[in-house]
Amino acid sequence: MGNYVLGQIIQTKKPHVCGSKDWEVLRTGVDIKLKCVGCGREIMMLKYELDKRLIKK
């Protein structure tokens, strides 16, 4: 993984509290800003932490 594009929808291994596994990329850089597709919650996460939490395709 590692390459993220604004507007890209990614899936995590574990679901968010709302039940959705889908996240939209809002900002990239050293850390990534994500928005939950299910409930709209926004979080910031370091790239290497996000890489560990994603479903490998």
CORURBEL-V663765 format. One record per backbone hydrogen bond with DSSP energy under -0.5 kcal/mol. NH is the residue of the N-H (numbers start at 0). CO is the residue of the C=O. If there is no record, write none. Layout:
nh=NH co=CO
nh=NH co=CO
This chain:
nh=3 co=1
nh=6 co=24
nh=7 co=4
nh=9 co=7
nh=9 co=22
nh=11 co=20
nh=12 co=52
nh=15 co=19
nh=18 co=15
nh=22 co=9
nh=23 co=34
nh=24 co=7
nh=25 co=23
nh=25 co=32
nh=26 co=32
nh=31 co=44
nh=32 co=26
nh=33 co=31
nh=33 co=42
nh=34 co=23
nh=35 co=40
nh=36 co=21
nh=37 co=21
nh=39 co=35
nh=42 co=33
nh=44 co=31
nh=46 co=29
nh=49 co=45
nh=50 co=46
nh=51 co=47
nh=52 co=48
nh=52 co=49
nh=53 co=49
nh=54 co=10
